[in-house]
Amino acid sequence: MKKAFPILPLLMALATAAFSQPTFTLSSQDLGGQATSNAEFNGFGCTGNNQSPQLSWSNAPEGTQSFAVTMYDPDAPTGSGWWHWLVFDIPATSTELAAGAGTPALNLIPKGAIQSVTDYGAKGYGGPCPPEGHGLHQYIITVYALKTDKLGLNADTNPAVVGYYLWQNTLAKASIVTYYRREKQ
């Protein structure tokens, strides 16, 4: 009679190793549960500072050749949500975007990265600006670890096309959700 017990410890060790791998993680020094007027858009009736948050990520999967960052509001009353920020071709050596990096004129994004057009029709970060009295909107900020160093897109590429290329090239992604609302004046 053969004993099968020696294989059980090996399987348990493999399962433990598989589940103890560090996960791809996104964090921010600027974001809590609620966005502030510092992040709010300046336009469309909003009067915020339109400053993109500081973001940092860690534990990118093996094979990562670049990163992308997006900010999306699925609660916008458009039928398709609202894209607030799209940055791609971020070099694989980068692990952070500084606060304010979403303002193209400040030139704070890593060299070679591209900020494309948002649903506001402008390049760079466009902060939260939900309609007054529409309740809390969720803003999903996602970092993507990509299997290509360049998406082959430019700063005039619309959000749907950027999203398609991200979907095709994503190895892993991590997100933070923050919320914002404007009360009726």
C-alpha positions, -999 to 999 in steps of 0.1 A, spaced: 0 0 0 14 34 -11 12 64 12 -1 96 -3 7 118 27 41 132 14 22 150 -14 -2 167 10 25 189 27 38 199 -8 4 209 -20 -2 229 12 31 247 8 23 256 -29 -11 269 -20 3 290 8 30 304 -15 4 312 -42 -19 331 -18 9 350 0 22 368 -31 21 405 -26 -8 421 -45 -6 450 -69 -17 480 -48 -27 516 -54 -26 542 -26 -28 580 -22 -16 604 4 -44 628 -7 -75 607 -9 -97 597 19 -133 585 15 -144 619 2 -128 641 -24 -124 678 -15 -127 711 -33 -90 708 -40 -98 680 -64 -130 695 -78 -130 707 -114 -129 744 -121 -156 749 -148 -191 735 -156 -203 755 -126 -177 740 -103 -151 763 -86 -125 738 -72 -87 738 -76 -87 709 -101 -56 693 -86 -51 657 -94 -42 635 -63 -9 620 -54 -9 583 -64 16 556 -57 16 519 -66 36 488 -56 40 451 -64 35 453 -101 33 418 -117 63 403 -135 63 414 -172 50 449 -166 64 472 -193 44 503 -185 15 517 -165 -17 537 -171 -39 556 -147 -76 565 -153 -103 582 -132 -139 574 -141 -173 584 -127 -199 557 -134 -226 578 -118 -225 607 -143 -260 611 -159 -247 605 -194 -257 569 -200 -219 561 -203 -203 576 -173 -176 603 -174 -138 599 -179 -120 625 -158 -83 615 -164 -64 592 -187 -26 589 -185 -8 561 -203 27 551 -215 40 557 -179 74 540 -178 76 507 -159 103 523 -136 77 547 -122 58 540 -91 41 574 -84 23 604 -98 28 636 -78 -1 657 -67 -9 681 -95 7 658 -122 -27 660 -141 -20 696 -150 0 693 -183 15 727 -180 33 717 -148 51 689 -166 50 666 -135 42 633 -152 71 609 -160 89 615 -192 72 598 -221 38 595 -205 8 608 -223 -23 625 -209 -51 622 -234 -84 640 -238 -111 635 -211 -149 638 -214 -144 675 -206 -127 678 -240 -93 687 -226 -61 669 -219 -50 661 -184 -70 658 -151 -105 671 -149 -118 668 -113 -152 658 -99 -181 681 -108 -213 662 -104 -246 680 -110 -259 699 -80 -282 678 -59 -274 646 -78 -261 629 -47 -228 611 -42 -208 601 -72 -181 576 -71 -148 583 -87 -128 552 -95 -91 558 -99 -73 528 -114 -37 520 -122 -31 494 -149 1 473 -152 5 468 -189 23 442 -210 35 468 -236 57 498 -231 36 520 -255 -1 518 -264 6 535 -298 -19 562 -290 -16 600 -288 -30 628 -266 -60 633 -289 -72 597 -285 -107 596 -270 -114 577 -237 -133 548 -253 -103 539 -276 -78 543 -247 -100 520 -227 -100 494 -255 -62 494 -257 -60 492 -219 -83 462 -219 -61 445 -245 -29 450 -226 -37 447 -189 -17 423 -167 -32 436 -134 -50 466 -121 -57 482 -87 -82 509 -78 -92 535 -52 -127 548 -49 -135 583 -36 -168 601 -35 -180 636 -41 -213 655 -42 -224 691 -48 -254 703 -28 -280 725 -44 -272 762 -38 
